[in-house]
Amino acid sequence: MSKFNALVLNRDDDENLSHAVEQLDESELPAEGDVLIAVEYSTVNYKDGLCFAGQRGLVKSYPHIPGIDFAGEVISSEDDRYSAGDKVILTGWRVGEVWWGGFAQRAKVKADWLVPLPKGLTTRDAMSVGTAGLTAMLSILTLEDRGLQKHDGEILLTGAGGGVGSIATALLAATGYEVTAMTGRPEIADYLTGLGAGTIIARADLEEETGRPMESARWAGCIDAVGGKILARVLTQMKPNATVAAVGNAGGNTLSTTVIPFLLRGIGLIGIDSASCPFARRVTAWSRIASDLPIDKLNDAVTVVGLADVPSHCADILEGQIQGRVLVDVNA
């Protein structure tokens, strides 16, 4: 078909935003793309929420189709790496921001941005975890690259109720790691325990500033989605040669700390960039997701919506009201 449905975001001359599900023609898709894809599923991410809220610096021109990730089937390709019928995943590369994204039945993107869907995953499975799942697995790979082993002790996940934290909880627990989940929402403790967290700690336990450059070493590794004061406190509690993978800044951009834990314990602090991660690393991460993902546990935490329902869920995610994952069935 040449016509397809898309959730289109517009901004008028008075800077007012509007959105609607519209029918577009394939000829309107970005001419620079070399792979045409029938999108099957997308997801709702925090950055999607920012796009619908009009966050400056994200969307460059209107009309615009948001949706920073998607999975689907290749219709046609000008690149030899992909052929009609191939199942593919896209995450990152500013798709859904400066490039039309996944909240549509069709997308046209650059082949360099795609990853083949690994065996063992469906497109629904892939978008049940989406960018958050890729980020979680890239974090785990980074900790393992730095020497983390299952017998080393507790792995701390801050902001564990979010997309990255909840999927990382399930992935780590399924492969035998000891998981401690930190959350500011005590009402989701059972949810996190169901995903495999062995211990739940309150956000308040790590918010207090002690002024000490080092505390008792507890964490064998950490995936931090919060930043700010909590990250600074966590750094003082890391075991020798342990690593923190930084994936978010929900608690603030500023990090006030000392070099003492780095010098005396040899700890590492490494940022995780899933948006422009090299192809080989993305393939490795998605292969590990396919082998390690306890999809049965995550299915209960997935809410499936259609295109028309996306904007309200984008508002909810900015308010921290989303538990689990919101899966977008673009054909619903």
Residue frames as qw, qx, qy, qz and C-alpha x, y, z in Angstrom:
[[0.000, 0.889, 0.458, 0.000, 0.00, 0.00, 0.00],
 [0.400, 0.431, -0.042, 0.807, 1.18, 3.54, -0.67],
 [0.351, -0.674, 0.012, -0.650, -1.03, 5.06, 2.03],
 [0.583, -0.140, -0.704, 0.380, -0.34, 4.50, 5.73],
 [0.436, -0.845, -0.250, -0.182, -1.46, 5.75, 9.15],
 [0.535, 0.198, -0.375, 0.731, 0.87, 7.89, 11.23],
 [0.368, -0.806, -0.370, 0.278, 0.69, 9.85, 14.47],
 [0.447, 0.525, 0.085, 0.719, 1.67, 13.32, 13.29],
 [0.382, -0.655, -0.307, 0.575, 2.87, 16.11, 15.58],
 [0.324, 0.679, 0.258, 0.606, 2.46, 19.72, 14.44],
 [0.320, -0.518, -0.288, 0.739, 3.43, 23.16, 15.79],
 [0.283, 0.843, 0.402, 0.216, 1.65, 26.31, 14.57],
 [0.356, 0.628, -0.077, 0.688, 3.00, 29.85, 14.18],
 [0.403, -0.741, 0.154, -0.514, 2.07, 30.61, 17.80],
 [0.122, 0.434, -0.842, 0.297, 4.16, 27.65, 19.01],
 [0.734, -0.119, 0.391, -0.543, 1.08, 25.61, 19.93],
 [0.017, -0.229, 0.956, 0.182, 1.46, 21.84, 19.53],
 [0.792, 0.123, 0.146, -0.580, -1.20, 19.54, 18.13],
 [0.114, -0.264, 0.941, 0.177, -1.32, 15.89, 17.14],
 [0.784, 0.239, 0.161, -0.550, -3.55, 13.55, 15.19],
 [0.587, -0.026, 0.772, 0.241, -3.51, 10.18, 13.49],
 [0.439, 0.663, -0.151, -0.588, -3.35, 11.01, 9.78],
 [0.866, 0.258, 0.398, 0.159, -3.12, 9.07, 6.53],
 [0.036, -0.774, 0.417, 0.475, 0.06, 9.83, 4.61],
 [0.861, 0.493, -0.106, -0.065, 1.60, 8.61, 1.37],
 [0.875, -0.220, 0.141, 0.408, 4.87, 6.71, 1.22],
 [0.531, 0.588, 0.099, 0.603, 6.21, 9.41, -1.09],
 [0.223, -0.900, 0.045, -0.371, 6.19, 11.79, 1.90],
 [0.856, -0.457, 0.028, 0.241, 8.74, 9.70, 3.83],
 [0.240, -0.816, 0.356, 0.388, 12.36, 11.00, 4.03],
 [0.752, 0.626, -0.182, -0.096, 13.96, 10.76, 0.60],
 [0.102, 0.717, -0.675, 0.141, 17.40, 10.20, 2.17],
 [0.710, -0.249, 0.610, -0.250, 16.36, 6.84, 3.63],
 [0.343, 0.410, -0.750, -0.389, 17.41, 3.71, 1.77],
 [0.143, -0.119, -0.981, 0.053, 15.31, 1.04, 3.51],
 [0.521, -0.258, -0.141, -0.801, 11.49, 1.10, 3.53],
 [0.116, 0.006, -0.933, 0.341, 9.99, -0.76, 6.50],
 [0.555, -0.490, -0.457, -0.493, 6.52, -1.90, 7.44],
 [0.080, -0.368, 0.633, -0.676, 6.55, -1.00, 11.12],
 [0.564, -0.323, -0.745, -0.146, 4.88, -3.55, 13.38],
 [0.572, -0.707, -0.376, 0.179, 5.61, -2.27, 16.89],
 [0.243, 0.606, -0.281, 0.703, 7.10, 0.75, 18.60],
 [0.515, -0.445, -0.603, 0.416, 7.25, 1.82, 22.26],
 [0.138, -0.938, -0.099, -0.302, 6.73, 4.87, 24.44],
 [0.691, -0.027, -0.296, 0.658, 10.00, 6.27, 25.78],
 [0.285, -0.706, -0.269, 0.590, 10.83, 9.28, 27.97],
 [0.200, -0.254, 0.351, 0.879, 12.26, 11.12, 24.97],
 [0.025, -0.454, -0.731, -0.509, 8.98, 10.60, 23.12],
 [0.255, -0.772, -0.531, 0.236, 7.26, 12.31, 26.02],
 [0.288, -0.543, 0.054, 0.787, 9.64, 15.25, 25.68],
 [0.132, 0.109, 0.605, 0.778, 8.84, 15.51, 21.96],
 [0.161, -0.644, -0.688, -0.294, 5.10, 15.71, 22.64],
 [0.352, -0.768, -0.334, 0.418, 5.78, 18.28, 25.38],
 [0.351, 0.913, 0.056, 0.200, 7.64, 20.48, 22.90],
 [0.665, -0.590, 0.174, 0.423, 11.09, 20.14, 24.47],
 [0.322, 0.897, -0.244, -0.181, 13.43, 22.46, 22.60],
 [0.084, -0.652, 0.738, 0.152, 16.37, 20.92, 20.78],
 [0.567, 0.020, 0.823, -0.024, 14.68, 17.62, 19.91],
 [0.540, 0.592, 0.581, 0.143, 12.29, 18.06, 16.98],
 [0.312, -0.267, 0.251, 0.877, 13.77, 20.36, 14.35],
 [0.253, 0.072, -0.384, -0.885, 10.86, 20.73, 11.93],
 [0.450, 0.313, 0.717, -0.431, 7.15, 20.04, 11.63],
 [0.872, -0.287, 0.024, -0.395, 5.04, 18.15, 10.70],
 [0.087, 0.517, -0.832, 0.180, 6.83, 15.35, 12.51],
 [0.888, -0.182, -0.355, -0.227, 6.35, 11.66, 13.33],
 [0.310, -0.662, 0.612, -0.301, 7.84, 10.82, 16.76],
 [0.987, -0.082, 0.075, -0.118, 8.81, 7.37, 18.02],
 [0.047, -0.807, 0.583, 0.076, 12.48, 6.76, 18.81],
 [0.190, -0.285, 0.933, 0.116, 12.44, 3.01, 18.18],
 [0.803, 0.230, 0.046, -0.549, 10.55, 0.40, 16.20],
 [0.347, -0.202, 0.893, 0.201, 10.67, -3.13, 14.80],
 [0.696, 0.485, 0.172, -0.501, 9.19, -4.40, 11.58],
 [0.773, 0.152, 0.555, 0.266, 9.70, -6.00, 8.18],
 [0.131, -0.420, 0.422, 0.793, 11.67, -4.67, 5.22],
 [0.644, 0.621, 0.334, -0.295, 9.49, -3.84, 2.21],
 [0.725, 0.623, 0.002, 0.294, 12.33, -2.74, -0.06],
 [0.556, -0.701, 0.177, 0.410, 15.99, -1.80, 0.29],
 [0.520, 0.828, -0.198, 0.064, 18.55, 0.06, -1.79],
 [0.161, -0.700, 0.679, -0.150, 21.28, -1.39, 0.46],
 [0.650, 0.218, -0.712, -0.152, 22.57, -4.93, -0.15],
 [0.028, 0.200, -0.834, 0.514, 22.60, -5.74, 3.58],
 [0.412, 0.242, 0.651, -0.590, 18.80, -5.96, 3.70],
 [0.139, -0.091, -0.783, -0.600, 16.16, -7.55, 1.49],
 [0.598, -0.237, -0.151, -0.751, 12.37, -7.61, 1.39],
 [0.851, -0.257, -0.427, -0.166, 11.04, -9.83, 4.17],
 [0.504, 0.140, -0.580, 0.624, 13.95, -9.25, 6.59],
 [0.480, -0.801, -0.356, -0.039, 12.89, -8.47, 10.15],
 [0.454, 0.379, -0.246, 0.768, 14.77, -5.52, 11.64],
 [0.422, -0.745, -0.397, 0.330, 15.09, -3.35, 14.74],
 [0.322, 0.599, -0.043, 0.732, 15.85, 0.36, 14.93],
 [0.485, -0.777, -0.293, 0.275, 16.90, 2.28, 18.03],
 [0.457, -0.573, 0.089, 0.674, 18.66, 5.62, 18.37],
 [0.431, 0.158, 0.443, 0.770, 20.33, 7.78, 15.71],
 [0.116, 0.285, 0.165, -0.937, 17.92, 10.63, 16.57],
 [0.233, -0.292, -0.768, -0.520, 15.11, 8.85, 14.76],
 [0.328, -0.685, -0.648, 0.056, 11.86, 10.20, 16.20],
 [0.284, -0.700, -0.133, 0.642, 13.59, 13.53, 16.82],
 [0.077, 0.607, -0.337, -0.715, 15.24, 14.97, 13.71],
 [0.209, 0.120, -0.841, -0.484, 14.13, 12.03, 11.53],
 [0.730, -0.158, -0.127, -0.653, 10.61, 10.65, 11.22],
 [0.169, -0.347, 0.871, -0.305, 10.15, 7.77, 13.63],
 [0.101, -0.017, -0.993, -0.063, 8.20, 4.71, 14.60],
 [0.329, 0.376, 0.620, -0.605, 4.70, 5.97, 15.45],
 [0.541, 0.486, -0.246, -0.641, 3.55, 5.06, 11.95],
 [0.925, 0.139, 0.337, -0.106, 2.85, 2.03, 9.78],
 [0.786, 0.501, 0.011, 0.362, 5.77, 2.93, 7.52],
 [0.363, -0.841, 0.229, 0.329, 9.29, 4.22, 8.09],
 [0.768, 0.569, -0.059, 0.288, 12.16, 4.95, 5.71],
 [0.482, -0.826, 0.266, 0.123, 15.59, 5.04, 7.33],
 [0.320, 0.717, -0.617, -0.055, 19.27, 4.49, 6.65],
 [0.910, 0.027, -0.414, -0.014, 20.51, 0.91, 6.57],
 [0.385, 0.383, -0.593, 0.595, 23.40, 1.82, 8.89],
 [0.360, -0.368, 0.379, -0.769, 20.89, 2.41, 11.69],
 [0.875, -0.111, -0.161, -0.443, 19.26, -1.03, 11.53],
 [0.206, -0.383, 0.887, -0.152, 20.02, -4.31, 13.28],
 [0.541, -0.048, -0.745, -0.387, 18.69, -7.70, 12.09],
 [0.738, -0.409, 0.163, -0.512, 16.14, -9.18, 14.47],
 [0.004, 0.419, -0.903, 0.090, 17.99, -12.04, 16.22],
 [0.584, -0.143, -0.759, -0.250, 16.65, -15.57, 16.24],
 [0.369, -0.300, -0.766, 0.432, 14.48, -16.24, 19.25],
 [0.048, 0.408, 0.323, -0.852, 12.86, -12.78, 19.28],
 [0.268, 0.683, 0.627, 0.262, 9.69, -11.57, 17.61],
 [0.160, 0.483, 0.076, 0.858, 9.23, -7.92, 16.69],
 [0.537, -0.718, -0.231, -0.377, 6.77, -7.72, 19.59],
 [0.818, -0.408, -0.186, 0.361, 9.37, -9.11, 21.99],
 [0.550, 0.194, -0.011, 0.813, 11.98, -6.66, 20.72],
 [0.070, -0.537, -0.077, -0.837, 9.76, -3.65, 21.31],
 [0.685, -0.633, -0.352, -0.080, 8.56, -4.98, 24.65],
 [0.675, -0.469, -0.071, 0.565, 12.05, -3.96, 25.74],
 [0.340, 0.908, 0.148, 0.196, 12.99, -1.45, 23.01],
 [0.319, 0.732, -0.322, 0.508, 15.62, 1.21, 23.60],
 [0.541, -0.660, 0.357, -0.379, 15.39, 0.67, 27.35],
 [0.973, -0.125, 0.196, 0.016, 16.22, -3.01, 26.94],
 [0.732, 0.526, -0.135, 0.412, 19.13, -2.27, 24.63],
 [0.019, -0.781, 0.350, -0.516, 20.48, 0.26, 27.14],
 [0.775, -0.495, 0.303, -0.250, 20.09, -2.23, 29.97],
 [0.973, 0.080, 0.111, 0.188, 21.99, -4.92, 28.09],
 [0.502, 0.684, -0.218, 0.483, 24.73, -2.52, 26.99],
 [0.346, -0.751, 0.364, -0.429, 25.14, -1.64, 30.68],
 [0.918, -0.281, 0.270, -0.072, 25.41, -5.30, 31.66],
 [0.856, 0.397, -0.029, 0.331, 27.96, -5.93, 28.92],
 [0.182, 0.797, -0.302, 0.490, 29.99, -2.96, 30.16],
 [0.611, -0.620, 0.389, -0.300, 30.03, -4.28, 33.73],
 [0.971, -0.026, 0.222, 0.081, 31.06, -7.72, 32.47],
 [0.642, 0.651, -0.154, 0.374, 33.77, -6.21, 30.26],
 [0.064, -0.762, 0.421, -0.489, 35.18, -4.70, 33.43],
 [0.262, 0.273, -0.882, 0.283, 35.33, -8.11, 35.07],
 [0.592, -0.192, 0.352, -0.700, 31.99, -8.50, 36.84],
 [0.354, 0.027, -0.926, -0.130, 31.13, -12.12, 37.68],
 [0.593, -0.477, -0.454, -0.463, 28.03, -13.62, 39.22],
 [0.725, -0.398, -0.483, 0.287, 29.70, -14.51, 42.52],
 [0.346, 0.311, -0.208, 0.860, 31.00, -10.97, 43.14],
 [0.072, -0.355, -0.606, 0.708, 27.97, -9.82, 45.13],
 [0.239, 0.726, 0.552, -0.334, 25.11, -7.35, 44.89],
 [0.255, 0.255, 0.417, 0.834, 24.41, -5.36, 41.73],
 [0.063, 0.551, 0.445, -0.703, 22.62, -2.10, 42.53],
 [0.172, 0.470, 0.588, 0.635, 20.02, -0.70, 40.13],
 [0.004, 0.387, 0.349, -0.853, 18.95, 2.87, 40.90],
 [0.472, 0.324, -0.118, -0.812, 15.66, 4.08, 39.50],
 [0.184, -0.074, 0.971, 0.131, 14.76, 0.44, 39.15],
 [0.440, 0.505, 0.649, -0.361, 11.09, 1.08, 38.41],
 [0.343, 0.683, -0.220, -0.606, 11.89, 2.78, 35.11],
 [0.861, 0.441, -0.131, -0.216, 12.29, 1.12, 31.74],
 [0.466, 0.574, -0.643, 0.199, 16.03, 0.48, 31.92],
 [0.244, -0.419, 0.720, -0.496, 15.97, -0.48, 35.59],
 [0.812, 0.007, 0.370, -0.452, 13.09, -2.93, 35.36],
 [0.873, 0.427, -0.217, -0.092, 14.47, -4.71, 32.30],
 [0.293, 0.591, -0.679, 0.321, 17.97, -4.80, 33.79],
 [0.539, -0.321, 0.601, -0.495, 16.47, -6.34, 36.93],
 [0.923, 0.176, 0.184, -0.289, 14.85, -9.12, 34.89],
 [0.719, 0.578, -0.379, 0.074, 17.93, -9.73, 32.72],
 [0.065, 0.590, -0.700, 0.397, 20.41, -9.81, 35.61],
 [0.639, -0.233, 0.566, -0.467, 18.25, -11.99, 37.84],
 [0.923, 0.285, 0.021, -0.257, 17.52, -14.44, 35.00],
 [0.705, 0.522, -0.436, 0.203, 21.24, -14.99, 34.45],
 [0.816, -0.249, -0.430, 0.297, 22.09, -15.53, 38.10],
 [0.255, 0.379, -0.293, 0.840, 23.18, -12.13, 39.42],
 [0.292, -0.541, -0.647, 0.452, 22.18, -10.87, 42.86],
 [0.088, 0.544, 0.304, 0.777, 20.04, -7.78, 42.28],
 [0.173, -0.526, -0.521, 0.650, 19.26, -4.94, 44.67],
 [0.141, 0.608, 0.497, 0.602, 16.67, -2.50, 43.33],
 [0.136, -0.328, -0.347, 0.868, 16.40, 1.10, 44.55],
 [0.009, -0.565, -0.600, -0.567, 13.13, 2.93, 43.98],
 [0.078, -0.058, 0.303, -0.948, 11.34, 6.00, 45.27],
 [0.649, -0.126, -0.224, -0.716, 7.99, 4.24, 44.81],
 [0.276, -0.233, 0.872, -0.330, 7.43, 1.69, 47.60],
 [0.747, 0.245, 0.316, -0.532, 4.18, 0.59, 45.97],
 [0.758, 0.502, -0.350, -0.224, 6.10, -1.16, 43.16],
 [0.282, -0.557, 0.772, -0.120, 8.23, -3.33, 45.44],
 [0.764, 0.087, 0.619, -0.161, 6.24, -6.46, 44.60],
 [0.697, 0.706, -0.017, -0.124, 6.59, -5.69, 40.89],
 [0.208, 0.775, -0.594, 0.058, 10.39, -5.49, 41.20],
 [0.504, -0.329, 0.776, -0.186, 10.54, -8.62, 43.32],
 [0.827, 0.348, 0.393, -0.201, 8.52, -10.40, 40.66],
 [0.585, 0.767, -0.261, -0.032, 11.12, -9.39, 38.09],
 [0.881, 0.116, -0.334, 0.315, 13.82, -10.99, 40.22],
 [0.040, 0.702, -0.385, 0.598, 15.11, -8.34, 42.63],
 [0.634, -0.181, -0.696, 0.286, 16.35, -9.99, 45.82],
 [0.317, -0.471, -0.428, 0.703, 16.42, -6.79, 47.88],
 [0.103, 0.799, 0.359, 0.471, 14.47, -3.53, 47.63],
 [0.400, -0.348, -0.312, 0.789, 15.87, -0.32, 49.12],
 [0.108, 0.901, 0.396, -0.143, 14.22, 3.09, 49.34],
 [0.454, 0.700, 0.032, 0.551, 15.53, 6.07, 47.44],
 [0.334, -0.896, 0.101, -0.276, 15.80, 7.93, 50.75],
 [0.879, -0.390, 0.137, 0.237, 18.44, 5.44, 51.89],
 [0.707, 0.100, 0.229, 0.662, 20.85, 6.83, 49.30],
 [0.169, 0.858, 0.243, 0.420, 19.79, 10.47, 49.15],
 [0.476, -0.871, 0.007, 0.124, 21.45, 11.63, 52.34],
 [0.516, 0.695, -0.341, 0.367, 24.83, 13.29, 51.89],
 [0.823, -0.486, -0.183, 0.230, 27.31, 12.00, 54.48],
 [0.001, -0.954, 0.300, -0.016, 30.33, 14.08, 53.51],
 [0.671, -0.431, 0.576, 0.181, 32.54, 11.00, 53.68],
 [0.313, 0.594, -0.564, -0.481, 34.69, 10.31, 50.59],
 [0.473, 0.112, -0.854, -0.184, 34.28, 6.54, 51.08],
 [0.716, -0.299, 0.299, -0.556, 31.86, 4.29, 52.92],
 [0.608, -0.172, 0.774, -0.041, 31.72, 0.55, 53.50],
 [0.229, 0.297, -0.708, -0.599, 32.15, -1.25, 50.19],
 [0.613, 0.171, 0.631, -0.443, 28.89, -2.99, 49.26],
 [0.730, 0.569, 0.142, -0.351, 28.16, -2.94, 45.52],
 [0.660, -0.131, 0.602, 0.431, 29.91, -5.22, 43.02],
 [0.200, 0.212, 0.548, 0.784, 28.40, -3.21, 40.19],
 [0.178, 0.581, 0.465, -0.643, 25.74, -0.58, 39.57],
 [0.192, 0.436, 0.576, 0.664, 23.47, 0.56, 36.75],
 [0.096, -0.476, -0.400, 0.777, 22.49, 4.11, 37.63],
 [0.165, 0.592, 0.605, 0.507, 19.52, 5.86, 36.05],
 [0.272, -0.867, -0.389, 0.151, 19.36, 8.72, 38.54],
 [0.460, 0.521, -0.097, 0.712, 22.63, 10.64, 38.65],
 [0.253, -0.785, 0.037, -0.564, 23.05, 13.63, 40.96],
 [0.376, -0.617, 0.529, -0.444, 23.38, 13.12, 44.71],
 [0.940, -0.117, 0.252, -0.198, 22.49, 9.44, 44.56],
 [0.840, 0.451, -0.192, 0.232, 25.21, 8.62, 42.06],
 [0.125, 0.723, -0.483, 0.478, 27.70, 10.55, 44.18],
 [0.645, -0.454, 0.470, -0.397, 26.71, 8.50, 47.24],
 [0.985, 0.133, 0.078, -0.074, 26.81, 5.21, 45.34],
 [0.597, 0.644, -0.387, 0.279, 30.38, 5.89, 44.19],
 [0.176, -0.640, 0.595, -0.454, 31.51, 5.94, 47.82],
 [0.766, -0.203, 0.490, -0.364, 30.03, 2.46, 48.37],
 [0.832, 0.437, -0.295, -0.175, 31.45, 0.58, 45.41],
 [0.896, -0.312, 0.242, 0.201, 33.70, -2.44, 45.95],
 [0.268, -0.619, 0.518, 0.526, 37.31, -2.30, 44.74],
 [0.112, -0.176, 0.766, 0.607, 37.58, -2.38, 40.92],
 [0.311, 0.555, 0.761, -0.129, 33.77, -2.29, 40.56],
 [0.116, 0.107, 0.425, 0.891, 32.05, -0.27, 37.85],
 [0.299, 0.572, 0.494, -0.583, 29.03, 2.04, 37.62],
 [0.234, 0.304, 0.652, 0.653, 27.25, 2.21, 34.27],
 [0.122, 0.436, 0.291, -0.843, 25.52, 5.61, 34.04],
 [0.184, 0.357, 0.800, 0.445, 22.36, 5.58, 31.91],
 [0.100, -0.773, -0.513, -0.359, 20.23, 8.50, 33.13],
 [0.225, 0.150, -0.302, 0.914, 19.92, 11.75, 35.03],
 [0.356, -0.652, -0.589, -0.319, 16.46, 11.67, 36.61],
 [0.550, -0.697, -0.316, 0.335, 17.99, 13.07, 39.82],
 [0.060, -0.951, 0.107, 0.285, 20.01, 15.82, 38.16],
 [0.734, 0.629, -0.148, 0.210, 22.87, 16.52, 35.77],
 [0.013, 0.814, -0.473, 0.337, 25.39, 17.72, 38.35],
 [0.912, -0.161, -0.335, 0.170, 27.80, 15.27, 39.97],
 [0.111, -0.826, 0.396, -0.386, 29.63, 16.53, 43.07],
 [0.966, -0.239, -0.061, 0.075, 32.12, 13.97, 44.36],
 [0.268, -0.799, 0.511, 0.169, 35.82, 13.35, 45.02],
 [0.620, 0.502, -0.587, -0.141, 38.47, 11.33, 43.23],
 [0.351, -0.482, 0.741, -0.309, 39.16, 9.26, 46.38],
 [0.844, 0.065, 0.477, -0.236, 37.03, 6.17, 45.47],
 [0.763, 0.630, -0.136, -0.043, 38.58, 6.16, 42.00],
 [0.245, 0.725, -0.601, 0.229, 42.12, 6.33, 43.36],
 [0.311, -0.421, 0.764, -0.378, 41.85, 4.08, 46.40],
 [0.704, 0.109, 0.647, -0.271, 39.41, 1.48, 45.08],
 [0.141, -0.199, 0.756, 0.607, 40.05, 1.66, 41.34],
 [0.446, 0.522, 0.676, -0.267, 36.35, 1.98, 40.52],
 [0.184, 0.091, 0.564, 0.800, 35.05, 2.92, 37.08],
 [0.339, 0.606, 0.421, -0.584, 32.26, 5.26, 35.97],
 [0.192, -0.023, 0.716, 0.670, 31.24, 4.67, 32.36],
 [0.474, 0.378, 0.144, -0.782, 28.44, 6.34, 30.43],
 [0.459, 0.222, 0.844, 0.169, 26.21, 4.21, 28.20],
 [0.297, 0.447, -0.212, -0.817, 25.36, 5.64, 24.78],
 [0.547, 0.253, 0.798, 0.005, 22.72, 3.51, 23.11],
 [0.441, 0.769, 0.166, -0.433, 21.80, 6.14, 20.52],
 [0.525, 0.749, -0.374, -0.156, 24.89, 5.80, 18.31],
 [0.685, -0.410, 0.602, 0.026, 26.34, 2.53, 19.57],
 [0.145, 0.462, -0.746, -0.457, 28.48, 0.74, 16.93],
 [0.773, 0.109, -0.364, -0.508, 26.74, -1.93, 14.87],
 [0.582, 0.145, -0.788, 0.137, 28.73, -4.91, 16.20],
 [0.003, -0.064, 0.696, -0.715, 28.03, -3.92, 19.81],
 [0.599, 0.053, 0.105, -0.792, 24.31, -3.54, 19.09],
 [0.754, 0.131, -0.571, -0.298, 24.22, -6.98, 17.47],
 [0.375, 0.116, -0.822, 0.414, 25.94, -8.49, 20.50],
 [0.240, -0.023, 0.508, -0.827, 23.52, -6.78, 22.87],
 [0.715, 0.089, -0.099, -0.687, 20.40, -7.89, 20.97],
 [0.670, 0.146, -0.725, -0.067, 21.74, -11.45, 20.75],
 [0.178, 0.057, -0.785, 0.591, 22.19, -11.49, 24.52],
 [0.481, 0.028, 0.251, -0.840, 18.68, -10.11, 24.99],
 [0.753, 0.118, -0.439, -0.476, 17.35, -12.93, 22.82],
 [0.614, 0.084, -0.766, 0.171, 19.15, -15.56, 24.91],
 [0.234, -0.019, -0.679, 0.696, 18.70, -14.03, 28.40],
 [0.334, -0.187, 0.010, -0.924, 15.35, -12.23, 28.31],
 [0.086, 0.251, 0.923, -0.278, 12.66, -13.78, 30.57],
 [0.187, -0.189, -0.410, -0.873, 9.89, -12.67, 28.25],
 [0.430, -0.499, -0.740, -0.136, 7.21, -14.40, 30.33],
 [0.359, -0.504, -0.453, 0.642, 8.00, -12.13, 33.29],
 [0.083, -0.204, 0.118, 0.968, 7.95, -9.01, 31.17],
 [0.132, -0.363, -0.719, -0.578, 4.71, -9.80, 29.34],
 [0.313, -0.674, -0.648, 0.166, 2.73, -9.12, 32.51],
 [0.273, -0.620, -0.129, 0.724, 4.32, -5.66, 32.70],
 [0.161, 0.008, 0.518, 0.840, 3.51, -4.68, 29.10],
 [0.359, 0.617, 0.457, -0.531, 0.57, -2.44, 28.18],
 [0.361, 0.192, 0.657, 0.633, -0.39, -2.56, 24.49],
 [0.210, 0.701, 0.284, -0.620, -1.84, 0.61, 22.92],
 [0.581, 0.587, 0.442, 0.351, -2.65, 1.95, 19.47],
 [0.400, 0.304, 0.082, 0.861, -1.39, 5.12, 17.81],
 [0.228, -0.718, -0.253, -0.606, -4.26, 7.27, 19.10],
 [0.718, -0.661, -0.217, 0.021, -3.44, 6.34, 22.70],
 [0.728, 0.151, -0.204, 0.636, 0.25, 7.28, 22.52],
 [0.090, 0.632, -0.108, 0.762, 0.03, 10.99, 23.50],
 [0.637, -0.664, 0.006, -0.392, -1.62, 10.33, 26.87],
 [0.933, -0.250, -0.065, 0.252, 1.00, 7.73, 27.74],
 [0.545, 0.428, -0.128, 0.710, 3.73, 10.17, 26.70],
 [0.254, -0.717, 0.107, -0.640, 2.33, 12.62, 29.25],
 [0.862, -0.487, -0.029, -0.135, 2.24, 9.90, 31.90],
 [0.873, 0.066, -0.166, 0.453, 5.86, 8.90, 31.36],
 [0.247, 0.578, -0.192, 0.754, 7.01, 12.46, 32.03],
 [0.510, -0.613, 0.150, -0.584, 5.13, 12.35, 35.34],
 [0.018, 0.355, -0.895, 0.268, 6.72, 9.05, 36.35],
 [0.694, 0.009, 0.364, -0.621, 3.36, 7.31, 36.15],
 [0.796, 0.324, -0.433, -0.272, 4.38, 4.46, 33.84],
 [0.607, -0.422, 0.665, -0.105, 5.10, 1.05, 35.34],
 [0.730, 0.125, 0.642, 0.200, 6.67, -1.48, 33.02],
 [0.216, -0.140, 0.560, 0.787, 6.52, -0.95, 29.27],
 [0.530, 0.590, 0.282, -0.540, 4.04, 0.64, 26.86],
 [0.405, -0.009, 0.767, 0.497, 4.07, -1.27, 23.58],
 [0.404, 0.528, -0.001, -0.747, 2.64, 0.51, 20.54],
 [0.515, 0.255, 0.782, 0.241, 0.88, -1.72, 17.99],
 [0.065, 0.361, -0.218, -0.904, 0.84, 0.65, 15.02],
 [0.253, -0.081, -0.766, -0.585, -1.64, -1.56, 13.16],
 [0.020, -0.365, -0.848, 0.385, -4.20, -1.76, 15.98]]
